[in-house]
Amino acid sequence: MKFTIYQASHQGGRDNNEDRIAYCYSRDALLMVVADGMGGHYFGEVAAQIAVQTLTESFQREARPSIGDPFRFLQRAMTNAHYAILDYSSAHRLSDSPRTTCVACVVQDSIAYWAHAGDSRLFLMRAGKLIAQTRDHSRVQLLIDEGVITEEQAAEHPERNKIYSCLGGDAQPEIDFSRKTPLEAGDVLLLCTDGLWGVVPAESIARALKGTNLMQAVPAMMKQAEKLGGPRGDNLSAVAVCWEESYHETTDSFVSTQTMTHDEVTTKLEEFGRQPGAKTDLSEDEIEKAILEIRSTIEKFNPGK
């Protein structure tokens, strides 16, 4: 595999960042995950951390060096994350379980497989054109589908943030899956939270990422979205990958997995409470306690650890 990848998460105008993002890759497979947590105190970010950590640890265990059945992997890992969040809520006697959206994508053999619950999105862009995207599990999306409101009206609708499927909710999550989607050289996959796509239209995203260096284009797009979000803007996070045709020695950001061993996996995931530049009201003791509790919760639902 040869690709360029970049991820970033900004706090926006919120007091805390409840988004979580990660990617990891083996010699023959790549996983990207984005989660947008919902819940009081720091529990939203705990739910998002559990979701992202559950998927990445499942990948680390199963990508040897490829995933046998990517769709089954996504379904099982996201369902395990859902029950892990419920278990955490029960253990802490929370009156309302924290929740999180989740969108995840596996790429191997130049084929993309993705799944999502909630309104965090995946966009697939080719030559500056949007050719595929996820469909939000939200009330406004249902209104759009029924022809009650337009896409433009949805942006200002009072129920635009209400979703009906997520991980950690009372009901079993509704998880939607893509088709097996072959990728071409130069294709860009973007996974992001609504803090980004809610203020930057999909067509603008596709144009911004056309034929550019992701290491420059994504930060510029995030900066623009944060400015558009204003002082009360939402958290905004993204993981973007450009599928490459050939290796270029001069591209420092380029990733080639050809030299990786059969069992090797590389992961980029920030530890809970350790996001660079992020503010938190938690003390060091609270952060350490949360890290241990998240680890204990995930291990219950990650067999083979």
C-alpha positions as CSV (number, residue, x, y, z in Angstrom):
1,M,0.0,0.0,0.0
2,K,1.1,3.6,-0.7
3,F,-0.8,6.5,0.6
4,T,-0.6,9.9,2.3
5,I,-2.6,10.4,5.5
6,Y,-3.3,13.3,7.8
7,Q,-5.5,13.7,10.9
8,A,-6.4,16.6,13.1
9,S,-8.9,17.5,15.8
10,H,-9.8,21.1,17.0
11,Q,-11.7,22.1,20.0
12,G,-13.6,24.9,18.3
13,G,-15.6,27.2,20.6
14,R,-16.5,24.4,23.0
15,D,-15.1,24.0,26.6
16,N,-14.0,20.5,25.9
17,N,-13.2,18.3,22.9
18,E,-15.4,15.2,22.8
19,D,-14.2,14.1,19.3
20,R,-11.8,11.2,19.0
21,I,-9.9,10.2,15.8
22,A,-7.3,7.5,14.9
23,Y,-5.8,5.5,12.1
24,C,-3.6,2.4,12.0
25,Y,-2.2,0.3,9.3
26,S,-0.5,-3.0,8.8
27,R,1.4,-4.1,5.7
28,D,-1.8,-4.8,3.7
29,A,-4.6,-2.9,5.5
30,L,-5.5,0.5,6.7
31,L,-8.1,1.5,9.3
32,M,-9.5,5.1,9.9
33,V,-11.9,6.0,12.7
34,V,-13.7,9.1,13.8
35,A,-16.1,9.4,16.8
36,D,-18.1,12.4,18.1
37,G,-19.0,11.9,21.8
38,M,-22.2,13.1,23.5
39,G,-22.7,13.3,27.3
40,G,-22.3,15.4,30.4
41,H,-19.0,16.1,32.2
42,Y,-16.3,14.1,30.4
43,F,-18.4,11.1,29.6
44,G,-19.0,12.0,25.9
45,E,-15.3,11.9,25.3
46,V,-15.0,8.6,27.2
47,A,-17.7,7.1,24.9
48,A,-15.8,8.3,21.8
49,Q,-12.5,7.1,23.3
50,I,-13.9,3.6,23.9
51,A,-15.3,3.5,20.4
52,V,-12.0,4.5,18.7
53,Q,-9.8,2.4,21.0
54,T,-12.0,-0.7,20.6
55,L,-11.7,-0.5,16.8
56,T,-8.0,0.2,16.7
57,E,-7.2,-2.6,19.1
58,S,-9.4,-5.0,17.2
59,F,-7.5,-4.0,14.0
60,Q,-4.1,-4.5,15.8
61,R,-5.1,-8.0,16.7
62,E,-6.8,-9.1,13.4
63,A,-4.8,-7.4,10.7
64,R,-2.2,-10.2,10.1
65,P,-1.5,-8.5,7.8
66,S,-5.0,-8.1,6.2
67,I,-8.6,-8.4,7.6
68,G,-10.4,-11.6,6.6
69,D,-13.8,-10.0,6.2
70,P,-13.7,-6.1,6.5
71,F,-17.5,-5.7,6.8
72,R,-17.8,-8.3,9.5
73,F,-14.8,-6.7,11.3
74,L,-16.5,-3.3,11.3
75,Q,-19.8,-4.7,12.4
76,R,-18.3,-6.7,15.3
77,A,-15.9,-4.0,16.5
78,M,-18.6,-1.3,16.5
79,T,-21.1,-3.5,18.2
80,N,-18.5,-4.4,20.8
81,A,-17.8,-0.7,21.4
82,H,-21.5,-0.1,21.9
83,Y,-21.7,-2.8,24.6
84,A,-18.5,-1.6,26.2
85,I,-19.9,1.9,26.6
86,L,-23.1,0.5,28.1
87,D,-20.9,-1.5,30.5
88,Y,-19.0,1.6,31.5
89,S,-22.2,3.4,32.1
90,S,-23.5,0.6,34.3
91,A,-20.3,0.3,36.3
92,H,-20.4,4.0,37.1
93,R,-24.2,4.0,37.7
94,L,-24.8,6.8,35.2
95,S,-28.4,7.9,34.9
96,D,-28.0,8.4,31.2
97,S,-25.4,6.4,29.2
98,P,-22.9,8.5,27.2
99,R,-23.1,8.1,23.5
100,T,-21.0,8.6,20.4
101,T,-21.3,8.6,16.7
102,C,-18.8,6.5,14.8
103,V,-17.6,6.3,11.2
104,A,-14.8,3.8,10.3
105,C,-13.2,2.7,7.1
106,V,-10.9,-0.2,6.2
107,V,-8.9,-0.1,3.0
108,Q,-7.1,-3.2,1.6
109,D,-6.3,-4.4,-1.9
110,S,-7.2,-0.8,-3.0
111,I,-10.8,-1.5,-2.0
112,A,-12.6,0.7,0.6
113,Y,-15.1,-0.7,3.1
114,W,-16.9,1.7,5.5
115,A,-19.6,1.7,8.2
116,H,-21.2,4.3,10.3
117,A,-23.7,5.1,13.1
118,G,-24.8,8.7,13.6
119,D,-23.9,11.8,11.7
120,S,-20.1,11.7,11.5
121,R,-19.5,11.3,7.8
122,L,-17.3,9.7,5.2
123,F,-16.7,11.4,1.8
124,L,-15.0,9.8,-1.2
125,M,-13.7,12.2,-3.7
126,R,-12.2,11.7,-7.2
127,A,-10.7,14.4,-9.3
128,G,-12.4,17.1,-7.2
129,K,-15.8,15.5,-7.5
130,L,-17.8,13.9,-4.7
131,I,-18.6,10.3,-5.8
132,A,-19.9,8.8,-2.5
133,Q,-20.8,9.8,1.1
134,T,-22.5,8.3,4.1
135,R,-26.2,9.1,4.9
136,D,-26.7,10.7,8.3
137,H,-28.8,8.9,10.9
138,S,-30.5,12.1,11.8
139,R,-34.0,13.5,12.0
140,V,-33.3,16.2,9.5
141,Q,-32.0,13.6,7.0
142,L,-35.3,11.8,7.3
143,L,-37.1,15.1,6.6
144,I,-34.8,15.6,3.5
145,D,-35.6,12.1,2.3
146,E,-39.3,12.7,2.7
147,G,-39.1,16.0,0.8
148,V,-40.2,18.1,3.8
149,I,-37.1,20.3,3.8
150,T,-34.1,21.0,1.5
151,E,-30.4,20.5,2.2
152,E,-30.1,24.3,2.7
153,Q,-33.0,24.4,5.2
154,A,-31.4,21.4,7.1
155,A,-28.4,23.5,7.9
156,E,-30.5,25.9,10.1
157,H,-33.1,23.4,11.3
158,P,-33.6,23.4,15.1
159,E,-33.3,19.6,15.2
160,R,-30.2,19.3,13.0
161,N,-28.2,17.8,15.9
162,K,-30.6,15.1,16.8
163,I,-29.6,11.6,15.7
164,Y,-31.4,8.3,16.0
165,S,-28.5,5.9,15.8
166,C,-25.3,5.9,17.9
167,L,-23.1,3.7,20.0
168,G,-24.0,3.6,23.7
169,G,-27.7,4.4,23.3
170,D,-30.7,2.6,24.7
171,A,-31.4,0.8,21.4
172,Q,-29.2,-1.4,19.3
173,P,-27.3,0.9,17.0
174,E,-28.3,1.0,13.3
175,I,-25.0,0.5,11.5
176,D,-25.0,1.2,7.7
177,F,-22.4,-0.3,5.4
178,S,-21.0,0.8,2.1
179,R,-20.5,-1.4,-0.9
180,K,-17.0,-2.7,-1.7
181,T,-15.6,0.4,-3.4
182,P,-12.5,0.1,-5.6
183,L,-10.2,3.1,-5.3
184,E,-8.2,4.8,-8.0
185,A,-4.9,6.6,-7.7
186,G,-5.5,10.1,-6.4
187,D,-8.8,9.2,-4.7
188,V,-9.3,11.0,-1.3
189,L,-11.3,9.6,1.6
190,L,-12.3,12.0,4.3
191,L,-13.8,10.9,7.6
192,C,-15.0,13.9,9.7
193,T,-17.4,15.1,12.4
194,D,-20.3,17.6,11.9
195,G,-18.1,20.4,13.2
196,L,-16.4,20.3,9.8
197,W,-19.1,19.2,7.3
198,G,-21.7,21.3,9.0
199,V,-20.0,24.6,8.0
200,V,-18.1,23.5,4.9
201,P,-20.3,22.1,2.0
202,A,-19.3,18.8,0.5
203,E,-18.6,20.3,-2.9
204,S,-16.2,22.8,-1.2
205,I,-14.4,20.0,0.6
206,A,-14.0,18.1,-2.7
207,R,-12.5,21.2,-4.4
208,A,-10.3,22.0,-1.5
209,L,-8.7,18.5,-1.5
210,K,-8.4,18.1,-5.3
211,G,-4.8,17.5,-6.4
212,T,-3.3,19.0,-3.3
213,N,-0.9,18.1,-0.5
214,L,-3.1,16.8,2.3
215,M,-0.6,18.1,4.9
216,Q,-1.4,21.6,3.7
217,A,-4.9,21.3,2.4
218,V,-6.6,19.7,5.5
219,P,-5.1,22.1,8.1
220,A,-6.2,25.1,5.9
221,M,-9.7,23.6,5.6
222,M,-9.9,23.0,9.3
223,K,-8.8,26.5,10.0
224,Q,-11.5,27.8,7.7
225,A,-14.2,25.7,9.3
226,E,-13.2,26.8,12.8
227,K,-13.5,30.4,11.7
228,L,-16.9,29.8,10.1
229,G,-18.0,28.0,13.3
230,G,-17.3,31.1,15.3
231,P,-16.9,31.5,19.0
232,R,-19.6,28.9,19.7
233,G,-18.5,26.5,17.0
234,D,-18.5,22.7,17.6
235,N,-15.5,20.4,17.9
236,L,-14.2,19.6,14.4
237,S,-12.1,16.5,13.5
238,A,-11.0,14.8,10.4
239,V,-8.9,11.9,9.1
240,A,-8.0,12.2,5.4
241,V,-6.1,9.8,3.1
242,C,-5.0,10.1,-0.5
243,W,-4.5,6.8,-2.2
244,E,-1.2,7.0,-4.1
245,E,-0.1,5.5,-7.5
246,S,3.6,5.3,-6.9
247,Y,6.2,6.1,-4.3
248,H,8.1,9.4,-4.5
249,E,11.3,9.7,-2.5
250,T,10.9,13.4,-2.1
251,T,7.5,13.2,-0.4
252,D,8.3,13.1,3.4
253,S,4.6,12.6,4.3
254,F,4.3,9.5,2.1
255,V,3.6,6.2,3.7
256,S,4.7,2.9,2.1
257,T,3.9,-0.3,4.0
258,Q,6.0,-2.6,1.7
259,T,8.8,-3.0,4.3
260,M,6.5,-3.8,7.2
261,T,6.6,-7.3,8.7
262,H,3.6,-9.7,8.6
263,D,2.5,-9.0,12.2
264,E,3.5,-5.3,12.4
265,V,0.8,-2.6,13.0
266,T,1.3,1.1,13.3
267,T,-1.3,3.1,15.2
268,K,-1.9,6.9,15.6
269,L,-4.3,7.4,18.6
270,E,-3.9,10.0,21.3
271,E,-4.3,8.7,24.9
272,F,-7.4,9.9,26.8
273,G,-6.8,13.3,28.2
274,R,-3.5,13.7,26.4
275,Q,-4.5,15.6,23.3
276,P,-1.8,18.2,22.4
277,G,-3.1,21.7,23.0
278,A,-6.5,20.6,24.3
279,K,-7.9,22.1,27.5
280,T,-9.4,19.9,30.2
281,D,-10.9,20.5,33.6
282,L,-9.7,17.0,34.8
283,S,-6.9,16.7,37.2
284,E,-4.0,14.3,36.6
285,D,-5.5,11.8,39.0
286,E,-8.8,11.9,37.2
287,I,-7.2,11.4,33.8
288,E,-5.2,8.4,35.0
289,K,-8.2,6.9,36.7
290,A,-10.2,7.3,33.4
291,I,-7.5,5.8,31.4
292,L,-7.4,2.7,33.6
293,E,-11.2,2.4,33.6
294,I,-11.4,2.7,29.8
295,R,-8.7,0.0,29.5
296,S,-10.6,-2.3,31.8
297,T,-13.9,-1.8,30.0
298,I,-12.4,-2.4,26.5
299,E,-10.7,-5.6,27.6
300,K,-14.0,-7.1,28.5
301,F,-15.2,-6.7,24.9
302,N,-11.9,-7.4,23.1
303,P,-11.4,-11.2,23.3
304,G,-8.0,-12.5,22.8
305,K,-6.2,-9.7,24.6
